[in-house]
């Protein structure tokens, strides 16, 4: 398979030598995704005000102290205690990651144009003008699922698309789905129970020599987001079947059929992002307030959508604190009696193409995902189970990150024992987040609160329930707190970690709803302005797609109740 512009490292910078394409010119279906769109600051005056930033002088000292703070927020408890559990089901952690990959690429790694990077211990924060000029988003921030569709199927053999290999040959409007393995690469049978429906072994990403053949390779970074992406492939294919059966007028030719199916998939996705995802992770009333009263802070610049850096570099990184060290993944991989072993976060990274699907620390390679690792989504979506604050919940949104996030095995090189400072930093997510915010001149949490008109956290709140070690590391940042840390602490002390606080909620919800509202092709604008799931596809029992569990059920990856 040819090298495609869909192969990203986590946030990496890969760009084809193609001309820039503006969102305003986006066709509904098949425009390529090798684009450059703008990053900018939601509050540009704050980003240019030294009083709203961490000090640029004594940068080497600030960098060291940020690394100390990043290390201090790593939770060393094993196993995780129940008081780390929120009331949010675990699916929202990885749904959030999927959303991030769909609308942004390029904030995690420095690029040649930026001349320096966060792996140096004496880098200088970049000026906002330099950042907005040089740092470009390699996604259209429009919730159009280019991470799934790429530039669309090849419906005219004379004009092949770059994503042509992602689509089925016999039915080119459908996406390929991968086959699960029943034997490992050496021919040994796979142990464990099959996951209902037991005869369905089309629950993997399509692969080429183990590497996922999908429109954003980051969605094979860990097994949960990979299975979530697989659900989108299946959902699209199920929508194609539904249109053929229920709307024959829209299935008379492949182009019309694909456009209709893709449109329905996008609108269901966007509606769920607003009405399920956002309403679950943000403070109660935030979404309804924005929908009814309008946007206050996010507005296109010069007629173009942009991705706010305060969102992508700080506030939206809240999901990192929701990651668990181990999951009740399925009947084979759990902490319950009779399981093969526990579903540790390290194993969930091992069963990806980046680790040869079972390579170290797994037991050994598989050609495709073995059937015993098919996810049981009912363990990830049930809000009643999550409300019990047991293992079927995400971790709280707070300043305590699961230990594996300090040793990410698919970041840096492939040797987790490598003690090279650069490789260690690439594997340490908390330190990377803090240093990136400093590098890109993200305003402090207190500055963001002022701009939003929200009461700032007090010093006492910032210190509340912290360990002595954490308070010692936080001491230099009590008056000017890194925005990412501030958003996590606000959730911790003002929302018990069960949702974002007001600052985090407003930035996240304003950005996402702002992007959707200002996309002329979104469910809020295209065609019927009052589109909702009652006008979309239906489950066999006539039910509507109004929650992520309905979406997974329609895709056939969550058995029908």
Secondary structure, DSSP 8 states (H G I E B T S, - for coil): ----TT---TT-----S-----GGG--SS---S---EEEE-TTHHHHT-GGGS--STTHHHHHHHHHHHHHHTEE--SS--GGGB-SS-THHHHHHHHHHHHH--SSSS--GGG---TTSTT-----HHHHHHH-EESS-SS---HHHHTT---SSTTS--TTGGGB-SSSTTSB--B--BSB-TTS-B--S---SSTT----B--EETTEE-SS-GGGGSSHHHHHHHHHHHHHHHHHHHHHHHH-GGG-SSHHHHHHHHHHHHHHHHHHHIIIIIIHHHS-TTHHHHHHHH--SS---BTTB-EEEHIIIIIGGGGGGGG--SEE--SSSBSSSTT-SB-EEHHHHHHSSGGGTTT-TTSSS--SS-BGGG---THHHH-HHHHHTTSTTS-B-SSS-EEGGGGS-TTSSSS-TT---HHHHHHH-HHHHHHHHHHHTT---HHHHHHHHT-----HHHHHTT--HHHHHHHGGGSSS--HHHHHHHHHHHHSTTSS--HHHHHHHHHHHHHHHHT-TTSTTTSSSTT--GGGS-B-TTS-B--SHHHHHHHTTSS---
